[in-house]
Amino acid sequence: MACNFFRICILLVCCLLVSIAWAAEDGKGLVGKGKVTITAKMLTADNKEKTALFEGSVHAKRGEIHLQADRMKIYYAEEDAGSSIKKIEAQGNVRLIKDKAILTSQSAVYLMEPEEKIIFLGDPRAAEGSNIVTGTKMTYYIKEDRSVVEDSKVFIVTGEQKSLRLQ
């Protein structure tokens, strides 16, 4: 049961990575294809600094995946065939929703190099139904398909509605 729940947590993290990497069109990494809608109160694009800053009720949607944050800044590098994402910072009330799964934190940082990973800070919490994983820092290493949760607490509700706490 605990193994299945960790698999769900890894899936949640993957969904977040796919959600925030939509802006790239070069087909590298976890970039998906399909219609993406991003709304925000303000967008500031700085071509010289190679950044795009979305501020105020940022809501990104692709299919069934919804990503929300108060602010999202994308750092990109220009290449011959277009541009690619180097780093994404989501800050303030970060919330990923896919089906019945919800991942929340105060900030998330996606880093392409030196190893592709995403780091969740500020009371990160992954939940599906009554099952919950919390910690002080959640890091997902994409290419290795592994996650590390510091100061972790796992709450699993069995069919008999009993709670299990692991530390």
N, C-alpha and C positions, 0 to 999 in steps of 0.2 A: 504494500500500500504506500509506504513512504517513497519507494522507488518511482512509482507512477506519479506521485505528486511532484517530485523533483523534475521529472520529465516535463510535466505541465509548466513548471516554473521556467525551465529552459525554453520551452515553446513561447512563453510570454515574452521573454527577453528577445528572442529571435523576431517576434512580431514587432517589437519596438524598433529594432534595428532596421527592418524592412520599411517600416513606416517613416522613419526619419531620413532614410537614404533615398527617398523617391526622387529628389530633385535632380540627381545625376542621370544622364541618358547614355552613358558610355558602356553599360553592360558589365561593369566590374563589380566585384564583391557581391553583396546581397541586394543590389539594386533590382527592383521589380519593374514590370511593365504594366501599363494600364493608366486609366484616368486618375489624376490626383487633384484634389481641391484643397487649397490652403486659404483660410481666411484669417485676417488679423486687422486690428484697428489701424496699424501702420506698417509699411514695408519701407526699409531704407536699404538700397543697394549701393555698394561702394565698389565700383569696378577696379579702381586703383589698388584698394586693399584686398580685393577678391573676397568680399563678404556680402551676405544678405542677412539683414536683421528684421525679423518679424516680431512686433510688439503688440501687446494688448489682446487678451482673449484669443490666442493663437489656436486654431483648430485645423488639423490636417486630417483628411479622410481619403482612403483608398479602399474601395470595396467595403468589407465589413470591419476594417481596422480604423479606429479613431485615436488620434494623438492630440492631446491638449496641453498647453503650457501658457504661462504668462508671457514668456519671451523665448524665442528660438533664433540662434545665430548660426549661420552656415558659413564655413570657411572652405574655399575651393581653390583648385589649381588649374590653370589653363594648360591644355595640351593640344596637340595637332588636330585631333578629332573632336574637340569640344572641351568640356571641363569635367573634373572629377572632385568629389567631396573628400577633403582631408580631415575635417573635424566638424562636429555639430554639438552645440551646447544648448540644452533646453533647461530653462530655469523657472522656478515658481509654479507650484501646483501642477507638476508633471503628472499626467494621467493617460494611460494607454488602456483602451477598451477593445476587446475582441471576443465576440460571443458572450460567454458568461465570465470570462477571465478579465481581471483588472489589476494593473500594476501601477502603483503610485510612488512618488518620491518628490523631494523638493528640487532636485536637479539630476540631470543625466548628461553624460558626455560620451559621444561616439568618437573613437580615434581609429583612423585607418592604419597608421604606422606608429611604432615599429611592428606591432602585432595588432590585427584588427580586433577591437574590443569595445565594450560599452560599460560605463561605470555609473551606477546609481547611488546617490548620496542624499542625506537628509531624510531619515526615517523611511527607507525603501521598504515596500510591502507588496507582495504578490499574493493574490487571492483568487480562488475559484470556488464559489459557493462558500462553505464554512471552512475550507482548508486554506491555511495562511502560512506564508514564510516571511519573516522579518529579519532585519539585521541593521548594522550601522553602515555597511557598505556592501553592495552587490556588484560583482564584476563578472561579465560574460565574455569568454574568449571564443570568438566566432569560429575560426578555422579549426580549433581543437574541440569545439562543441562541449565546453565544460564551463562550469560556473563556480565562483567562490563567494560565499556569503560570510562576512565577518560578524562575529557576535550573533550568530544565527539562533533563531527560535522557530520551530516548526510546530504548527498546530494542525492536527489531522482529526477530522470527525469521521468515525467509522459508521457503518450502517446502524449500529446500536446507539448512535449519538454520543459516544464517549470521546473525550478529548485526550490527546497524547501530546506531551511536550518534550521535545528533544533539544538539548543544548550542546 
